[in-house]
């Protein structure tokens, strides 16, 4: 099990689009202010004992409680990155709307395009017309882009 500090570090460094909100009893929430829905809370009540929740109501692969939350107490670092990335993505588009393409840019104004290939169920990153990478999930693609210093435009 990851510690509270490890979970904080992963969330804060991997997802700069989230805003940290300290709440009572040492707990921390992370909000996605760019959400297209009223829901903005992605990480809820991350507790110093390592317990916490991620909003996953719109994600089919996770069993959620009556609030639409998944307990992340025993999640690995990869599982935590995956669910938080997918939660952010789920709040980035209205239900029924699909992302066809995202543009990402680095400090040198270089751009990469992230595109979903529905027939293959893969996410592709393109530098112009050249394929730069292929990923099985949106979260893995955005993690790669983030590690390479690119920010979603």
C-alpha positions in Angstrom: 0.0 0.0 0.0 1.2 3.5 -0.9 1.6 5.9 1.9 -0.3 9.2 2.1 2.9 11.1 1.1 3.5 8.8 -1.9 -0.1 9.2 -3.1 0.2 13.0 -2.7 3.4 13.0 -4.6 2.0 11.0 -7.5 -1.2 13.1 -7.8 0.6 16.4 -7.5 3.4 15.6 -9.9 1.4 13.6 -12.5 -1.7 15.7 -12.6 -0.8 19.4 -12.5 -4.3 20.2 -13.8 -5.7 19.3 -10.3 -6.0 21.8 -7.6 -5.2 20.7 -4.0 -7.7 21.6 -1.3 -6.8 20.8 2.3 -9.8 19.8 4.3 -10.4 18.8 7.9 -8.5 16.1 9.9 -5.4 16.4 7.6 -7.4 15.1 4.6 -6.8 16.4 1.1 -9.2 16.8 -1.9 -8.1 17.4 -5.5 -10.4 19.4 -7.8 -10.5 19.5 -11.6 -11.5 23.1 -12.2 -11.8 22.6 -16.0 -14.6 20.0 -15.5 -17.4 20.3 -18.1 -19.8 19.0 -15.4 -20.8 20.4 -12.0 -18.7 17.7 -10.5 -15.1 18.9 -9.8 -13.9 16.7 -7.0 -11.6 14.0 -8.5 -9.7 12.8 -5.3 -11.9 12.9 -2.2 -10.7 12.8 1.5 -7.2 11.4 0.9 -6.4 10.7 4.5 -3.0 10.5 6.3 -3.7 6.8 7.0 -3.5 6.2 3.2 -7.3 5.9 2.6 -9.1 8.0 0.1 -11.5 8.0 -2.8 -11.5 8.8 -6.6 -14.6 9.8 -8.5 -15.2 7.0 -11.0 -19.0 7.1 -11.6 -18.5 7.5 -15.3 -15.9 4.8 -15.6 -17.3 1.4 -16.4 -14.4 -0.8 -15.1 -14.6 0.2 -11.4 -17.2 -0.8 -8.8 -18.3 2.5 -7.2 -20.2 3.3 -4.0 -23.4 5.3 -3.9 -21.4 8.5 -4.3 -19.7 7.3 -7.4 -16.4 6.9 -5.6 -13.8 4.1 -5.6 -11.7 3.5 -2.5 -8.0 3.8 -3.4 -6.5 2.6 -0.1 -4.7 -0.5 -1.7 -4.0 0.9 -5.2 -0.5 0.7 -6.7 1.2 3.7 -8.1 0.2 2.6 -11.7 -3.4 1.9 -10.6 -3.6 5.3 -8.9 -2.3 7.1 -12.0 -4.6 5.2 -14.2 -7.8 5.8 -12.3 -7.1 9.5 -11.6 -6.2 10.1 -15.3 -9.4 8.3 -16.4 -11.5 10.3 -13.8 -10.1 13.6 -15.2 -10.8 12.5 -18.7 -14.4 11.5 -17.8 -14.9 15.0 -16.5 -13.3 16.6 -19.6 -16.1 15.6 -22.0 -19.8 15.6 -21.7 -21.4 12.1 -21.5 -21.8 10.8 -25.0 -19.1 13.1 -26.4 -15.9 11.6 -27.6 -12.5 13.2 -27.8 -11.2 12.9 -31.3 -8.0 14.9 -30.9 -6.1 16.9 -28.3 -3.2 19.2 -28.9 -0.3 19.2 -26.5 2.5 21.8 -26.5 5.9 22.1 -24.7 7.8 25.2 -23.6 9.6 25.3 -27.0 6.2 25.6 -28.8 6.5 22.1 -30.3 3.2 20.4 -30.6 2.0 16.8 -30.5 -1.5 15.5 -31.3 -3.2 12.9 -29.2 -5.8 11.0 -31.2 -8.1 8.1 -30.3 -8.4 5.2 -32.8 -11.8 3.7 -31.8 -11.6 0.7 -34.2 -8.3 -0.3 -32.5 -9.2 1.1 -29.0 -5.7 2.8 -28.9 -4.4 6.3 -28.3 -1.9 7.5 -30.8 0.5 10.5 -30.4 1.6 12.2 -33.6 4.3 14.7 -34.3 3.0 16.1 -37.5 2.2 13.1 -39.8 4.7 10.9 -37.9 3.5 8.4 -35.3 5.4 9.1 -32.0 3.7 6.6 -29.8 0.8 4.3 -29.3 -0.9 3.6 -25.9 -3.6 1.2 -24.7 -5.2 3.9 -22.4 -5.7 7.6 -22.3 -4.0 7.8 -19.0 -0.8 6.1 -20.3 -0.8 8.5 -23.3 -1.1 11.6 -21.1 1.4 10.3 -18.7 3.9 10.0 -21.6 3.1 13.5 -22.8 3.5 14.9 -19.3 6.8 13.1 -18.8 8.0 14.6 -22.1 7.2 18.1 -20.9 4.0 18.7 -22.9 0.8 20.4 -21.6 -2.7 20.0 -23.0 -3.8 23.1 -24.9 
